[in-house]
Amino acid sequence: MNEKLAIMAAVCLLAALPTTARADVYTDATNDLFTTSAPQLDIASVVVTNDSTNLYFIIKVVGNPILTNWGSYAIAFVIGPGGATSGNGSAAAISLTKGLNYWATCLGWGSQKLYLYNTNTLSWVTNGSIAFANSSNSVSLTVPFTSVGLTAGANFQFDVYTFSSTGGAVDDLANPNQASSWWNVPYTNSLVFTYPSSTSSVPVSGSINVPVLEDTNTIIWRNPGKGWVSYGTTFPTSLPAGQQAMVNVIYFRPPWATIEPSENTFNWTYIDNAITSARNNGVKVAFGFMNADVEPYITPNATPQWVFNAGAGYYVVGTNGGYAATNFNVPYWSTNPIFFAKMDAFISALGQRYDGNTNIAWIDLRNYGEWGEGHLGNISTASNGQTIPSISVGELETNYIKPYLDAFPNTHLVIPWGASMYNSAYAWAVQQGAGMRRDGIPDWNDGSDITFASGHGPAVIEYSDSYDNLVAKGLWTNSAVCADILRAKASYSQISWSSDFLNNFSNSMASIENQMGYHFVLTNVVIPQWCSSITANSITMNWINKGVTYLYEPCTVAMALLDSGNNAIGKCWLPGVNPKGTWAPGPIIVASTMSFNAVPAGNYQLAVGLFSSTNQAQPNFMIGNKSRTSNGWYVITNVSLLNIAQPATNPTNLTAVYSIGMLNISWPADHIGWTLQAQSNSAYVGISTNWISITGSLTTNQMSFPIGQSNQTVFFRLKY
């Protein structure tokens, strides 16, 4: 636990100091079991706090008591003479020679009750009536003072055990060594801890560091802003269900002429039907519109004929490269004002209808070159032998990229990499937030051409040919293609148009899915020992982005308090936390505050969730952690919410005033919740380590002490 201190040394003669009152964290050695198969029963520490009514025990364990939900947890109470020196009222073969008065136990295999046995009356005094909760790394038990014959302020002794069925202790908090030698061996112990509970209604202040378990087994196929892309205008429902789950985007690239067959008459249904198909299957669409296509089924032109009829310049391409079945018209790519004006109007109309549509993953800029790939290739020579020059960098920026940037300020744009001569134009566009596409994987490039887009916009991979053809040519190996995808820092990659692709490549897809794009894993969280429903509560989260690039989609992080049914009783958005474009690959530290002002006081599960929008009811991002609820939250730990303000956490000063035989010590009111501590030594010793906590100081900001003759020097400090 981190400590913040304010120290004042007072050299004076005081009466005897009061006795201590505190809450504590009790630690145990880990990996000290006789077996490695039950990490959920390996005690790491126990946090004990209280208010005026209840005792709160949080048993931290090495494993996950939710995923591995067998085993039991128990607290032995020693509160007075006459306790049982053998047995505990349950089938567990555990005895405490100090004399057991009460035995509180809960079962890990589905029971959500705490059972309490009184060894003096030989009865279960609250049989099944006290609930408990568990998280991915802890089990929380709440024990009313009255149920064990105590009142707030009374000292008692206790120990904590884990066990299974009728055997002895698998682990014992008070025993730093291995407890039992095997499952069915009876266990007897005499070691206990003492807890001097506070008479205050404020639990111990300070912070706890909660480790969060990573899930290394789950492949997250569908997350916003990343995944595998199926080509076509409809979702591939013909695939087996397991392969359908791998698809996160459907992609199509029709000719401009398909969408605007006559000027200002638009076939929006073509796009809208694709969006509907994707949305109905839980995925998004991506698309681009070509101005030139040499495939034989595009007849006669990709650019609408009405554009040429309006006076746009063009040239004719015949059967170049063996692609085209008939001659077709291609616009001159430079110095063609009518073509540019008509294309700009088309792009503007697209933007007015589709910009900001949350069903669209990205839009390709397919408006220059063969297939819109940013090069002339097979259309660089007209059928009359005329050589068609490539456009300049400035023309690419002004005439082909900027119209899309203007029309789609709220939608991801992706630019096909066509030639190295345009690298400066690509870099300029990427600085505006565009992403990059690289066609020609694996034979024309290894993905390195587009790594510069990382941190700005998504990178997309497309293959140079069908999977079958690439295999037949000896150009495809699964490991090399996976390496190309990761080298490109890609967020998306193609599912090849081949029936054998998913059958032969799906295992490789799974091996890199959690590396492609982003992959957020929460490693630990630092929170207060308890949370306030009145003031904001600090939270520090340590994440790791195990992906190869950033998240480029809107994302907001929320914390929630869940009840035992995983219902969110309270939710708060973390101010200043924006993963989009800021959570780089590697470690990430997030510091923020949580506020639960409208939530009733009580015990809850603290959970985290990532949302695409604050308008959503439930989290829609998945992260690489265990303990995900059915409604999308990830449980971190159990927490108590109290109707008490959190104290200020900055170091402060103590003020001392002498008046009529009394030393009056005070500190700022916003530091109520800090503990005043003191130590008394001889004049020759000075400050040592024998600090004790002053009873009652937790709930005030001033205390008075009579001057006496018994102490030579007394030192005071505040501790948080």
PyMOL commands that set and color helices and strands:
alter all, ss='L'
color gray80, all
select helices_A, chain A and resi 39-41+145-148+241-244+256-259+268-280+305-309+320-322+337-354+370-372+377-379+393-407+420-431+448-453+467-472+478-487+501-513+669-671+697-699
alter helices_A, ss='H'
color red, helices_A
select strands_A, chain A and resi 5-10+24-27+43-50+54-61+72-78+94-96+102-107+113-118+123-124+130-134+138-144+155-163+169-172+187-189+193-196+207-211+227-231+247-252+284-287+314-317+328-331+360-364+413-416+435-441+459-463+492-495+520-528+531-532+537-545+556-562+568-573+586-594+602-611+634-642+655-659+662-666+675-681+692-693+702-706+713-719
alter strands_A, ss='S'
color yellow, strands_A
deselect
rebuild
show_as cartoon
